[in-house]
Amino acid sequence: MAAYAPFDFAHWMQLAGTDPERFERARLAAIGEVLEAAPPDRRERLRGLQWRIDQERRRARTPLAACLRLSSLMWDSLNNELLPVLQRLVDDENAHRAAPPHPAAVIIPFRRR
């Protein structure tokens, strides 16, 4: 797993405010690093997700609208993908706990010679 430098919000905010073009280049570079560091079997899906995020940002009229669109995407993903998996885990655990205990085993004594 790749180690990343701590996210410095103040630095990124200052860069976005003073040099938007440099900010955008740095943003794309940081995203590229994360995608390249991802396990090979997940990269294509992550690239697709990033493409979707970029498209939602482009379609939005304002940064706030983009934020709302992306928030909605995250909630949709949570509701449609993660929650059903979590619910199955809870159901499996509850079924396991509700299962009757194993019947007592019959112990056969060994005779000494």
Phi and psi restraints in degrees (value plus and minus 20) as a CYANA .aco file:
   2 ALA   PHI     -96.1   -56.1
   2 ALA   PSI     125.1   165.1
   3 ALA   PHI    -117.9   -77.9
   3 ALA   PSI     113.9   153.9
   4 TYR   PHI    -134.1   -94.1
   4 TYR   PSI     130.0   170.0
   5 ALA   PHI     -86.8   -46.8
   5 ALA   PSI     128.9   168.9
   6 PRO   PHI     -77.7   -37.7
   6 PRO   PSI     124.4   164.4
   7 PHE   PHI     -94.1   -54.1
   7 PHE   PSI     103.0   143.0
   8 ASP   PHI    -124.1   -84.1
   8 ASP   PSI      71.1   111.1
   9 PHE   PHI     -78.4   -38.4
   9 PHE   PSI     -62.8   -22.8
  10 ALA   PHI     -80.8   -40.8
  10 ALA   PSI     -60.8   -20.8
  11 HIS   PHI     -83.0   -43.0
  11 HIS   PSI     -67.7   -27.7
  12 TRP   PHI     -85.6   -45.6
  12 TRP   PSI     -58.9   -18.9
  13 MET   PHI     -85.3   -45.3
  13 MET   PSI     -63.4   -23.4
  14 GLN   PHI     -84.4   -44.4
  14 GLN   PSI     -62.4   -22.4
  15 LEU   PHI     -82.9   -42.9
  15 LEU   PSI     -63.6   -23.6
  16 ALA   PHI     -82.7   -42.7
  16 ALA   PSI     -56.3   -16.3
  17 GLY   PHI     -96.7   -56.7
  17 GLY   PSI     -51.2   -11.2
  18 THR   PHI    -119.9   -79.9
  18 THR   PSI     -49.4    -9.4
  19 ASP   PHI    -167.2  -127.2
  19 ASP   PSI      57.6    97.6
  20 PRO   PHI     -77.3   -37.3
  20 PRO   PSI     -55.6   -15.6
  21 GLU   PHI     -86.9   -46.9
  21 GLU   PSI     -63.3   -23.3
  22 ARG   PHI     -85.8   -45.8
  22 ARG   PSI     -59.9   -19.9
  23 PHE   PHI     -76.7   -36.7
  23 PHE   PSI     -67.5   -27.5
  24 GLU   PHI     -83.2   -43.2
  24 GLU   PSI     -61.3   -21.3
  25 ARG   PHI     -82.4   -42.4
  25 ARG   PSI     -64.1   -24.1
  26 ALA   PHI     -85.7   -45.7
  26 ALA   PSI     -58.7   -18.7
  27 ARG   PHI     -82.0   -42.0
  27 ARG   PSI     -67.0   -27.0
  28 LEU   PHI     -84.2   -44.2
  28 LEU   PSI     -59.1   -19.1
  29 ALA   PHI     -84.1   -44.1
  29 ALA   PSI     -62.8   -22.8
  30 ALA   PHI     -84.2   -44.2
  30 ALA   PSI     -61.7   -21.7
  31 ILE   PHI     -83.7   -43.7
  31 ILE   PSI     -63.5   -23.5
  32 GLY   PHI     -79.8   -39.8
  32 GLY   PSI     -60.2   -20.2
  33 GLU   PHI     -82.4   -42.4
  33 GLU   PSI     -64.1   -24.1
  34 VAL   PHI     -84.3   -44.3
  34 VAL   PSI     -63.1   -23.1
  35 LEU   PHI     -84.2   -44.2
  35 LEU   PSI     -61.8   -21.8
  36 GLU   PHI     -88.7   -48.7
  36 GLU   PSI     -48.5    -8.5
  37 ALA   PHI    -101.6   -61.6
  37 ALA   PSI     -32.0     8.0
  38 ALA   PHI     -89.4   -49.4
  38 ALA   PSI     133.4   173.4
  39 PRO   PHI     -77.2   -37.2
  39 PRO   PSI     120.1   160.1
  40 PRO   PHI     -72.4   -32.4
  40 PRO   PSI     -56.3   -16.3
  41 ASP   PHI     -93.6   -53.6
  41 ASP   PSI     -28.7    11.3
  42 ARG   PHI    -131.1   -91.1
  42 ARG   PSI     -30.0    10.0
  43 ARG   PHI     -80.1   -40.1
  43 ARG   PSI     -64.7   -24.7
  44 GLU   PHI     -82.8   -42.8
  44 GLU   PSI     -62.7   -22.7
  45 ARG   PHI     -84.4   -44.4
  45 ARG   PSI     -60.7   -20.7
  46 LEU   PHI     -86.6   -46.6
  46 LEU   PSI     -58.3   -18.3
  47 ARG   PHI     -83.0   -43.0
  47 ARG   PSI     -60.9   -20.9
  48 GLY   PHI     -83.0   -43.0
  48 GLY   PSI     -61.1   -21.1
  49 LEU   PHI     -84.7   -44.7
  49 LEU   PSI     -62.0   -22.0
  50 GLN   PHI     -84.6   -44.6
  50 GLN   PSI     -57.9   -17.9
  51 TRP   PHI     -80.4   -40.4
  51 TRP   PSI     -64.6   -24.6
  52 ARG   PHI     -81.7   -41.7
  52 ARG   PSI     -63.4   -23.4
  53 ILE   PHI     -80.0   -40.0
  53 ILE   PSI     -66.3   -26.3
  54 ASP   PHI     -81.0   -41.0
  54 ASP   PSI     -60.3   -20.3
  55 GLN   PHI     -86.4   -46.4
  55 GLN   PSI     -61.1   -21.1
  56 GLU   PHI     -83.7   -43.7
  56 GLU   PSI     -59.6   -19.6
  57 ARG   PHI     -84.4   -44.4
  57 ARG   PSI     -59.9   -19.9
  58 ARG   PHI     -87.4   -47.4
  58 ARG   PSI     -57.6   -17.6
  59 ARG   PHI     -94.1   -54.1
  59 ARG   PSI     -44.3    -4.3
  60 ALA   PHI     -93.7   -53.7
  60 ALA   PSI     123.1   163.1
  61 ARG   PHI     -98.5   -58.5
  61 ARG   PSI     -48.1    -8.1
  62 THR   PHI    -156.5  -116.5
  62 THR   PSI     142.0   182.0
  63 PRO   PHI     -78.7   -38.7
  63 PRO   PSI     -56.6   -16.6
  64 LEU   PHI     -85.7   -45.7
  64 LEU   PSI     -60.6   -20.6
  65 ALA   PHI     -83.1   -43.1
  65 ALA   PSI     -58.8   -18.8
  66 ALA   PHI     -82.9   -42.9
  66 ALA   PSI     -63.6   -23.6
  67 CYS   PHI     -80.2   -40.2
  67 CYS   PSI     -63.8   -23.8
  68 LEU   PHI     -85.3   -45.3
  68 LEU   PSI     -60.5   -20.5
  69 ARG   PHI     -81.8   -41.8
  69 ARG   PSI     -65.4   -25.4
  70 LEU   PHI     -88.9   -48.9
  70 LEU   PSI     -56.7   -16.7
  71 SER   PHI     -82.1   -42.1
  71 SER   PSI     -61.8   -21.8
  72 SER   PHI     -83.4   -43.4
  72 SER   PSI     -60.7   -20.7
  73 LEU   PHI     -81.0   -41.0
  73 LEU   PSI     -62.2   -22.2
  74 MET   PHI     -84.0   -44.0
  74 MET   PSI     -63.5   -23.5
  75 TRP   PHI     -84.2   -44.2
  75 TRP   PSI     -60.7   -20.7
  76 ASP   PHI     -80.6   -40.6
  76 ASP   PSI     -63.8   -23.8
  77 SER   PHI     -82.3   -42.3
  77 SER   PSI     -64.2   -24.2
  78 LEU   PHI     -80.7   -40.7
  78 LEU   PSI     -68.4   -28.4
  79 ASN   PHI     -88.1   -48.1
  79 ASN   PSI     -56.4   -16.4
  80 ASN   PHI    -111.9   -71.9
  80 ASN   PSI     -44.5    -4.5
  81 GLU   PHI    -134.9   -94.9
  81 GLU   PSI     -71.2   -31.2
  82 LEU   PHI    -100.6   -60.6
  82 LEU   PSI     -65.2   -25.2
  83 LEU   PHI     -79.9   -39.9
  83 LEU   PSI     -61.6   -21.6
  84 PRO   PHI     -81.8   -41.8
  84 PRO   PSI     -56.3   -16.3
  85 VAL   PHI     -86.0   -46.0
  85 VAL   PSI     -66.3   -26.3
  86 LEU   PHI     -81.5   -41.5
  86 LEU   PSI     -60.5   -20.5
  87 GLN   PHI     -83.6   -43.6
  87 GLN   PSI     -59.9   -19.9
  88 ARG   PHI     -82.5   -42.5
  88 ARG   PSI     -60.1   -20.1
  89 LEU   PHI     -83.2   -43.2
  89 LEU   PSI     -62.9   -22.9
  90 VAL   PHI     -84.5   -44.5
  90 VAL   PSI     -64.4   -24.4
  91 ASP   PHI     -81.9   -41.9
  91 ASP   PSI     -62.3   -22.3
  92 ASP   PHI     -83.0   -43.0
  92 ASP   PSI     -62.4   -22.4
  93 GLU   PHI     -85.2   -45.2
  93 GLU   PSI     -62.4   -22.4
  94 ASN   PHI     -85.1   -45.1
  94 ASN   PSI     -58.8   -18.8
  95 ALA   PHI     -85.5   -45.5
  95 ALA   PSI     -58.3   -18.3
  96 HIS   PHI     -84.8   -44.8
  96 HIS   PSI     -61.5   -21.5
  97 ARG   PHI     -90.8   -50.8
  97 ARG   PSI     -51.2   -11.2
  98 ALA   PHI    -102.7   -62.7
  98 ALA   PSI     -33.0     7.0
  99 ALA   PHI     -83.8   -43.8
  99 ALA   PSI     120.6   160.6
 100 PRO   PHI     -84.2   -44.2
 100 PRO   PSI     129.2   169.2
 101 PRO   PHI     -84.7   -44.7
 101 PRO   PSI     135.8   175.8
 102 HIS   PHI     -83.2   -43.2
 102 HIS   PSI     121.7   161.7
 103 PRO   PHI     -83.5   -43.5
 103 PRO   PSI     132.8   172.8
 104 ALA   PHI     -83.7   -43.7
 104 ALA   PSI     120.8   160.8
 105 ALA   PHI    -101.6   -61.6
 105 ALA   PSI     129.4   169.4
 106 VAL   PHI    -107.6   -67.6
 106 VAL   PSI     104.2   144.2
 107 ILE   PHI    -116.7   -76.7
 107 ILE   PSI     104.5   144.5
 108 ILE   PHI    -118.8   -78.8
 108 ILE   PSI      98.5   138.5
 109 PRO   PHI     -93.4   -53.4
 109 PRO   PSI     123.3   163.3
 110 PHE   PHI    -108.9   -68.9
 110 PHE   PSI     119.9   159.9
 111 ARG   PHI    -111.9   -71.9
 111 ARG   PSI     118.5   158.5
 112 ARG   PHI    -101.6   -61.6
 112 ARG   PSI     126.5   166.5
